[in-house]
Amino acid sequence: MDLSFYKGKTVLVTGHTGFKGSWLCKILLMHGAKVVGYALEPETKPNLFSQLSLEKEMVSIIGDIRDLEKLNKAFDRYQPEIVLHLAAQPIVRTSYQKPVYTYDVNVMGTVNVCECVRTHRCVKSFLNVTTDKVYENDDIPDHPFKEDEKLDGYDPYSNSKSCSEIVTHSYYKSFLKELGVAVSTARAGNVIGGGDFSKDRIIPDSARALASSTELVIRNPNSTRPYQHVLEPLLCYLIIAKEQYFNHDLCGAYNIGPDSCDFSTTEKLVKLFAKNCGPEFKYVIKSDNGPHEAAFLSLDNSKMKKTFNWSPRIHIEDAVRLSAEWYNAWVNNQDLIKLTEKQIKEFLSE
């Protein structure tokens, strides 16, 4: 994938201090983009944003996506051509504990970004990153969701991202299409990779167990998800934002996920992680009677394939291997910037 398009372009990334946001900013910086980030302080310690020292290479604005005035000032000052919206409250369990906050961030935050895009003619391409969980899910096995199926996520997180999709579509039809702004949404499956330290995610939980030599507890061993390495959806985001910049007929919603051969249960994922970490890594299956989460979830990625001549590059075994390689380097105090750059270069050169 040739990312030279981004050289010299000003790209505003919301949620840049998060796991995916940090990887995305690193890719853009490696290809000469002028990157402006807008997000809260990193939520975890440690965190990828700090480990990659990204604040030294880009404009990093610490602000709440719900603060329209501050967000508007960022647009005023830096005049971005491309906007990639990743800021969110992304955890299902947290959304049960803080539903109002989750809706406020994920819905009104999206409204604020769309409003800034509407009022700044500098923006030519806008991508809202949502989730594979936006669909109404009846836990039917072997049912990959297509982009035209009903949006109605079950839990507050999933539902708020469904609302975020609807907000984006409304702004596009009501304002942005006429203003000449290309707009799409990207519905990505569960991502794994080095540098994620979020709570209630299976690979970060595995990494913490590895670092502390404690036993990992698996809540839902049979939950099936379209796990993919973080570089897969990030490349897709950049493809969509670039191609729609030149061709507005490409605007729409896109599922981004692995092929069905790489769908995985939680237990399989952990077994693969353990294989790459040695016999000292231990886990146990123990339900904690937590809130509802869908048992089966898969995406039909054929639209992305057909429209952009794209296909997934990293199979599940390699996705876990790359993740384990990164976390092993973290545990052993190795150079994480060098390793991250190496994984990006190798992925893009395949």
N, C-alpha and C positions, 0 to 999 in steps of 0.2 A: 504494500500500500504506500503510494507516494503522498506524503503529508506536506510537501513543499508549498502547497496552497496556503498553509497557515503562517508561513514566514512573513513577519512584518505586520500581520493582522492583529488587531486588538480584540481579544477574546475575554469576555466576562464570564467567570464560572462561579455560580452560587454554590455554597456547600464545599468550598475548596479545602477546608481544613479536615474534612472527613476522609474516610478510607478511599472511596472511589474518586473523590475530588482530588486528593493528593496524587494518586496515580495519573489522573487525567492532566493535571497541571504539569507534572513531570514530563509527560509525553509532548505536550504543547511547547514547553520550554526547550526541550531537546530539538525541536523543529523550528525554532526561531520566532515563535509567537510572542506577542506582548500580552502577558497574562495578568488580568485583574481578578482577584478573588474577593468574594463577599460572603462572610459566614460568621458564626459564633466561634469563640475559642474552641480548640479541640476538646472533645468531651472526655477523652480517656488519657491516662498516663500509664504507659507510654502511648505515643500516637505517631502515625506515619508522617504527618505534616512536619513535625519537629525533627524526626529522625532523618528526613531528607533535606533539612535546612532550606525549605522552599521559600521562607520569608525573606531570604537573602537574594532570591532570583526574580521575584515577582512583586506586584503591588498587592498587599494583603490587607483588606479592610475588615476589621472585626465589627460586625453589626448584626442585628436581628432582622431576619427577612420580613418580619411583621412591621418594621419601622420604615414606612413608605418614604418619609422625608429624607432619611439618611440614604436609603437605597437610591432615591432619585438624584441626590447629590453625587453619588458615585457614577451614575450614568452621565450626568452633566459634565463632570470633570474629565472622564476618560473616554467618552464617546465610542463605546464598543460597536464593532461591526457584527460580531457573532456573540450570542448569549446562550450558554448551556446551563440550564437550571437543574441543579442536583440537591439543593438545600431541602431538608425534610426532617421530620421525626420518623425514623425508619424502622422502629422496633415494634413488632406486634404486641408483645407482652406489655411494653410501656404504654401502648395505646389503650389497653384495658385499664391501666392505672391512671392515666392522664388523658382521657378522651377529648376534653375541651381544648387542652393545649395541642393535642395532635391535630385536630381539625383546624385550629387557629394557624398553626405553622404550615400545614400541608395544603390547606385551601386558600386562606387569606394571604399566605406567603406567595402562592402562585398568582393570585389576583394582583398583588403588588408588582411582581415581576412583569406580568403581562401589561400592566398599566404603564410601567416605565418603558417597555418596548413600544407601546402605542404612542407615547409622547416624545420619543427620541428617534428622529429620522435617520440617525446613523446606523441603526440596526438593520441588517439585511437578512439575517438567518437566525432563527430562534428554535431551540430544541428543549422541550420539557421532558425530563426523565421521570417516569413513574415506576411501575412495577408489574410483574406478571400476576400479581394478586388482585388486579382491578376487576377481574371477571366474576360473575355470579358462578359460584363453584359448588356443585352438588356432590363432590367427591366421587365422581364417576371415573373408574380406572380407564386408562387408554383413551382419554378424550383430550387431545391437544386443542387448546383454545385458539380460535382465529380472531383476527382484529375486528370483525364485524359482529361478534357476539356481545351479549348484554353485559354492561358494566354495572356491578353491584357487589363490591367486596363485602365480606361478612363482618370482620372486626373493624374497629375504628381506624386503624392504620390503613387497611386495604380499602375501606370505603372512602376514606378521605382522599386517597390517591385516585379513586374512581371520580370523585368530585373534581379533583385537579385536572383530570382529562377533560371533563365537561366544560370547566372554566376556560381551558385553553382553546377548545373548539369554538366556544362562543366568541371569545376575543378575536379569533381568526376570521370567523364569518362576519362578525359585526364591524370590525375595524381593520385588522392587520392585512387581510387579503387586499383590500382596496388601497392600503398604504404601500403595498409592494413588499411586505415582509414575508419571507418564507417561514412556515411554521410546521413542526411535526412533534409527535410524542413518541417516546421510546419505552416499551414495556419489556424490561429485562428480567431474566430469571435470577435465581439465587447466585450470587457471585462469591468466589473464594479467592484467596491470594494472600501473599505476605503483607503484613502491616495493618491488618484488621484486628483491633483490640476491643470491639464492641461487646457488650454483654449479651447473653442469650443468643449467641451464634455459635454453631458447632465447631468450626475450625478455630476461631479465637479461643473458645473454651478448651479445645484440645491443646492449643499452644500454651495456654496458662498452666494446664495440667503438666505438660512437658517441662516447662520452666521450673515449676515448684515440686516436681516429682510426686504429684498427688494423682489419685484415681479420678478419671473423667466419668461423670454421670451422664448417660444418654436418656433423655426423657421419652422421645418418640422414635424408636429405632426403625420402624417401618414406614415413616413418612417419606414420600417420594417427591423429589424436587428436580427441576432442570438446572442442576449445579453447573457452573462454568467458571473458568478462570477470569479474573477481573479484566484482563486485557481484551478479552473477546468483546464485551459490550462497549468498552471505551472506544475501540476502533470503529465499531458500528456507529456510535454517536458522531464521531468525526467524519465518517463517510456521509451520513445523512446530512449533517450541517453543511458540508462542502457541496454535495451534489444538488441539494435544494437551493443553495445560493445562486446557482446558474439556471436551474430548471424548477420553477414553482409547481409544475405538474406533479412533482414527486412528493409534495406535502401530504402528510397523512399520519396514521398511527402504524407503528411497526413493532412486531414481536421480535425479541432478540433472545435466543436461547440455543442450547445445543441440539443436536439430532437425538432421536429417541434412543439410540444405542448408548448415549451417555447420561440418560436419566439415572438417578441414584437414590437409594434409600440412605437414611442417616447412618445406619449401622455400617453399610458398605463403605461410605465415605470415611468413617472413623477407622475402619480396618485398613484402608489404603494409606491413611495418615500414619497409623501405627507401623505399617510395613516400611515406611520411609524414616522412622524415628528409632527403631530398635526395640528390643525386648523389654526395656525399662518402662516403656509407655503402656499404661494399663487403663482399662475402662470397665464400667459396669452398667447394665441396663436397669433403670429404676424410674418408673413413672412418678411424677410429683403432683398428679391430678391438676395440672395447670389448665388455663382457659383454652377454649376451642381454637384449633388451628387445622387447616385443611390437611387431609391425609394424602391426597393425590393432587398434583399440580404439574401440568406440562403445557408447552406452547407449540403452536404450529409456526415454524419459522420460514415457510415457503415464500411469503411475500417479500421478506428481506432478501432472500436468495434470488428471486426472480428479478426484483427491481434493481438491485445493485451488483448482481453477479458475485454475491458473497457466499461464503460457506464457513462453518466453524473450523478452526485450525487446531485447537488443543482438546484432545480427548480427556475424559475424566481422570484416567490414571496419571496423565502428565500434569493436569491441573492440580491434583493433590501433590504430586512430586514437586512441582515448582513452589507450591505453598509451603510444604515441609522444608524445602531447601532454604527458603527465606527465614522461617522461624528457627531453624537450626542455627543459621548464621546469627540471628538475634540472640539466642541463648548463649552462643559462644563469642559474643562481642566482636563479630567480624564487620567489615565495611559494608553497611547496608545501602549506601548511595551507589557504590560501585556495582553491587549485586542487582539492585533495582534497574539501573541503566542497562546492565548486561541482559536481563530478562526481557526488557523492552526491545532492545536491538535484535535479539535472536528471534523474538516473536514477529517483528515487522519484516525480517529478512526471509522468513519461511516462504 
